[in-house]
Amino acid sequence: MAAGTALVTGASAGIGREFCRQLAARGYDLILVARDAERLDALAAELAAAHAVAALPLPADLSRDGDVDRVVARIQGTPALALLINNAGFGTAGSFVAGDPAAQEQMVRVHMLTPMRLVRAALPGMIAHRRGAIVNVSSIASFVYAAGSVNYCATKAYLTVLTEGLASELKGTGVQVQALCPGFTMSEFHQRMGPGAGDHRRFMWMTAESVVRASLAQLDRQGAVVCVPGLRYRLIVALIRILPRRVLGLVTGRTSRRV
């Protein structure tokens, strides 16, 4: 991938922050989007000093239409935008009916409506220049459904299917799209879900660095649209794809209750 400008959402932590670091090392100028202005400022200063790139902090709450409008305007005003990383997201714990309805609506906005709007804003310029790439950070959860993670699985499934559909539409345009579907990844993601979240199955966890490295390597070689980092997770996804949905529901239901 030739360097240009990359916009990364959820840039202040975890996979998003790691994307910023690896892209800055490749020479990309960056637009950093997240809610925490202080952390964005610190990251922008770090990247500019370490890699001599331009790093613009753009604080925004992507569950709010007005803030999304500002990010859309920034994308439309950046003709050199070469890469969009839709990474912002969060998880919730608990059943759909007992969970906070406001948090469920926020998840739908952040995981579905906002990426859709940002992709729609980025594509015309990329298609006109016949170059560029979009990475929608989905999840291995997009291939399953599970009690206790109803909206998370559903919204991530939207991201994966959206990306696969776009790949078909964009053939011959020079624009790449990727659905990045990691499994358990070491970050602040699970900490924000509450005490005990993510404390299980540590042997299955990957680092944010390895997840991002896998994503960028697959873009470099113009590989498959869906990127599942880690051999163990690719084997799991292969198994999921051949399991009958009824059996899959029984397995994920038992797993969710234990978690």
Secondary structure as GFF3:
##gff-version 3
##sequence-region A 1 259
A	DSSP	beta_strand	5	9	.	.	.	ID=ss1
A	DSSP	alpha_helix	14	25	.	.	.	ID=ss2
A	DSSP	beta_strand	29	34	.	.	.	ID=ss3
A	DSSP	alpha_helix	37	51	.	.	.	ID=ss4
A	DSSP	beta_strand	55	59	.	.	.	ID=ss5
A	DSSP	alpha_helix	65	76	.	.	.	ID=ss6
A	DSSP	beta_strand	81	86	.	.	.	ID=ss7
A	DSSP	alpha_helix	101	108	.	.	.	ID=ss8
A	DSSP	pi_helix	109	113	.	.	.	ID=ss9
A	DSSP	alpha_helix	114	129	.	.	.	ID=ss10
A	DSSP	beta_strand	133	137	.	.	.	ID=ss11
A	DSSP	three_ten_helix	140	143	.	.	.	ID=ss12
A	DSSP	alpha_helix	150	169	.	.	.	ID=ss13
A	DSSP	beta_strand	176	180	.	.	.	ID=ss14
A	DSSP	beta_strand	185	186	.	.	.	ID=ss15
A	DSSP	three_ten_helix	191	193	.	.	.	ID=ss16
A	DSSP	three_ten_helix	202	204	.	.	.	ID=ss17
A	DSSP	beta_strand	206	207	.	.	.	ID=ss18
A	DSSP	alpha_helix	208	220	.	.	.	ID=ss19
A	DSSP	beta_strand	226	227	.	.	.	ID=ss20
A	DSSP	alpha_helix	231	242	.	.	.	ID=ss21
A	DSSP	alpha_helix	245	258	.	.	.	ID=ss22
###
